[in-house]
Amino acid sequence: MKLLITGLTLTWLALLAGFAWWLFGLGMEGWSDQHSNSGVHRPGYQRDVALAGGGFLSILPGGPVVIAMVAYVKGRRGIGTFFLTLAGVAAVTALTVYRLN
């Protein structure tokens, strides 16, 4: 039971790290294009930024919701409450970032 929740948590963190790394790479690509004299992004750059940002902002609160549901089903109410609170904080953060862009 603990192994399932731990595995889900590690999977969620790995997905967040992967999307964050992808966003960092896209940010570096945009920065290098901005500071070069070309001023032209590669085709599909905006699509990749939207996909990476949307994925990150959906996984950020979505992972804790899934983990909380599994914890509640398995009878781990304390862990479920923690991850549900974490999901709420992450959702507010994700919505704030989404509204700023």
JOFENSUL-V254273 format. One record per backbone hydrogen bond with DSSP energy under -0.5 kcal/mol. NH is the residue of the N-H (numbers start at 1). CO is the residue of the C=O. E is the energy in kcal/mol with one decimal. If there is no record, write none. Layout:
[[NH CO E] [NH CO E]]
This chain:
[[5 1 -1.7] [6 2 -2.6] [7 3 -2.6] [8 4 -2.4] [9 5 -2.3] [10 6 -2.6] [11 7 -2.3] [12 8 -2.4] [13 9 -2.5] [14 10 -2.3] [15 11 -2.4] [16 12 -2.3] [17 13 -2.4] [18 14 -2.4] [19 15 -2.5] [20 16 -2.5] [21 17 -2.3] [22 18 -2.1] [23 19 -2.6] [24 20 -2.4] [25 21 -2.4] [26 22 -2.4] [27 23 -2.4] [28 24 -2.4] [29 25 -2.1] [30 26 -2.5] [31 27 -2.4] [32 28 -2.4] [33 29 -2.1] [34 30 -2.1] [35 31 -1.9] [36 32 -0.8] [39 33 -0.9] [45 42 -1.7] [48 44 -2.3] [49 45 -2.4] [50 46 -2.4] [51 47 -2.5] [52 48 -2.7] [53 49 -2.6] [54 50 -2.5] [55 51 -2.3] [56 52 -2.3] [57 53 -2.6] [58 54 -1.4] [59 55 -2.3] [60 56 -2.1] [61 57 -0.6] [62 58 -1.3] [63 59 -2.1] [64 60 -0.5] [65 61 -1.2] [66 62 -1.9] [67 63 -2.5] [68 64 -2.7] [69 65 -2.3] [70 66 -2.3] [71 67 -2.4] [72 68 -2.7] [73 69 -2.3] [74 70 -2.1] [75 72 -1.1] [76 71 -3.0] [77 75 -1.1] [80 76 -2.4] [81 77 -2.7] [82 78 -2.1] [83 79 -2.5] [84 80 -2.1] [85 81 -2.3] [86 82 -2.5] [87 83 -2.1] [88 84 -1.9] [89 85 -2.3] [90 86 -2.6] [91 87 -2.4] [92 88 -2.1] [93 89 -2.2] [94 90 -2.8] [95 91 -2.6] [96 92 -2.0] [97 93 -2.4] [98 94 -2.5] [99 95 -2.4] [100 96 -1.7] [101 97 -1.1]]
